[in-house]
Amino acid sequence: MPSPAPSPQADHTAACLYCAQSTEYPLDHPGTVLCPVCEWQEAQRCACSG
């Protein structure tokens, strides 16, 4: 039984810098790449450090 093919989107998305989950950004996206959860947590940290 052949293994299922990986989704095309998974092959072309960057991994989150903090948790390594796939993100909605392409591999060639410049800057820090975060998943939605880590992006939200980073925004909370920046908003409260003041």
C-alpha positions as CSV (number, residue, x, y, z in Angstrom):
1,M,0.0,0.0,0.0
2,P,1.6,3.3,-1.0
3,S,2.0,6.1,1.5
4,P,-0.2,9.2,0.9
5,A,1.4,12.0,-1.0
6,P,2.3,15.1,1.0
7,S,0.1,18.1,0.4
8,P,1.6,20.5,-2.2
9,Q,1.2,23.4,0.3
10,A,3.2,21.7,3.0
11,D,6.2,21.4,0.7
12,H,6.3,25.1,-0.1
13,T,5.6,26.7,3.2
14,A,8.2,27.9,5.7
15,A,8.5,26.4,9.2
16,C,7.9,28.6,12.3
17,L,11.1,29.8,13.9
18,Y,9.9,29.0,17.4
19,C,7.9,25.8,17.2
20,A,8.7,24.4,13.7
21,Q,5.0,24.1,12.7
22,S,4.2,25.0,9.1
23,T,3.2,28.5,8.4
24,E,1.1,30.3,5.8
25,Y,4.3,32.0,4.4
26,P,6.3,30.7,1.4
27,L,9.8,29.4,1.9
28,D,11.3,32.5,0.3
29,H,9.5,34.9,2.6
30,P,11.9,37.5,4.1
31,G,12.2,38.1,7.8
32,T,11.1,36.1,10.8
33,V,8.5,33.5,9.9
34,L,6.1,32.5,12.7
35,C,3.0,30.4,12.7
36,P,-0.3,32.1,13.7
37,V,-0.1,31.0,17.3
38,C,3.5,32.1,17.8
39,E,2.8,35.3,15.9
40,W,0.0,36.1,18.3
41,Q,2.1,35.3,21.4
42,E,5.0,37.5,20.0
43,A,2.5,40.4,19.5
44,Q,1.3,40.0,23.1
45,R,4.9,40.1,24.5
46,C,5.8,43.2,22.4
47,A,2.5,45.0,23.4
48,C,3.1,44.5,27.1
49,S,6.8,45.4,27.2
50,G,6.8,49.0,27.4
